[in-house]
């Protein structure tokens, strides 16, 4: 998730160069995967 936030931050900084859009998208995907893994861990621990 921290890596996703880093990508998101860097993507916003480089938005004007065009590649920022790709970085923002990748950052969101990485963050979403991180949150999904967190939820799965919580479900496994609770059951």
LODRENPA-928257 format. One record per residue: x, y, z of N, C-alpha, C in turn. Coordinates in steps of 0.2 Angstrom, whole numbers, plus 2048, in hexadecimal, padded with zeros to 3 digits. Layout:
REM residues N
XYZXYZXYZ;...
END
This chain:
REM residues 47
8047FA800800800800804806800;80A80680480E80C80481180D7FD;8138077FA8168087F381180B7EE;80A8097EF80580C7EB8048137EC;8058167F280481D7F480A8207F1;81081D7F18168207EE8158217E7;81381C7E381181C7DC80C8227DB;8078227DF8028277DE80582E7DE;80982F7E480C8367E58108387DF;8148337DD8198347D78158357D1;8108327D080C8327CA8098397C9;80683C7CF8038437CF8088487CE;80F8477D081484C7CE81684C7C7;8158467C48178457BD8128457B8;80C8477BA8068477B680684B7B0;80A8517B080B8557AA80F8527A5;81384D7A68178497A181384479E;80D8427A080983D79D80A8367A0;8108347A281182E7A680E82E7AD;80D8347AF80A8347B68038317B6;7FF8317B17F882E7B17F98267B2;7FE8237AF80081C7AF80281B7B6;80681F7B980981E7C080381E7C5;7FE8237C47F98247C97F481E7C8;7F381B7C27EF8157C17F380F7C5;7F980E7C47FD8097C77FD8097CF;7FD8107D17FD8117D87F680F7DB;7F18107D87EA80F7DA7E98077DA;7EC8047D57EB7FC7D57EF7F97DA;7F57FC7DC7FA7F97E17F67FA7E8;7F38007E97F08017EF7EA7FD7F0;7E67FC7EA7E07F87EB7E27F17EC;7E77EE7E97EA7E77EB7EC7E77F2;7EF7EC7F57F17EC7FC7EB7EC800;7E67F07FF7E07F08037DD7E9803;7DC7E67FD7D97E07FC7DD7DA800;7E37DA8007E77D68047E67D780C;7E67DD80E7E47DF8157DD7DC817;7D87DD8137D27DA8147D27D3814;7D57CF8107D67C88107D97C6816;7DE7C98187E27C781F7DD7C8825;7D97CD8257D47CF82A7CF7C982A;7CC7C78257C77C28247CA7BB827;7D07BA8257D37B38277D57B382E;7D77B98317D87B98387D27B983C;7CC7BC83A7C67BC83E7C27B683E;7C37B28387BF7AC8387C37A683B;
END
